[in-house]
């Protein structure tokens, strides 16, 4: 059985320490990317707080209730 997909994803840069974007787990744009890792809700919120960009396709900032 395949494990359930994560609710939140963080896209890593080429060096894997640079965070590029936060995605909702069901975002269609990450299906093609192998640089995304599943994270908890708190980790996704923290990444947005540290000014990692929210993907405009899936709007994780809106889903998380993140207000700048």
Secondary structure as GFF3:
##gff-version 3
##sequence-region A 1 68
A	DSSP	beta_strand	8	12	.	.	.	ID=ss1
A	DSSP	beta_strand	19	24	.	.	.	ID=ss2
A	DSSP	three_ten_helix	28	32	.	.	.	ID=ss3
A	DSSP	beta_strand	36	39	.	.	.	ID=ss4
A	DSSP	alpha_helix	41	49	.	.	.	ID=ss5
A	DSSP	beta_strand	53	54	.	.	.	ID=ss6
A	DSSP	alpha_helix	60	64	.	.	.	ID=ss7
###
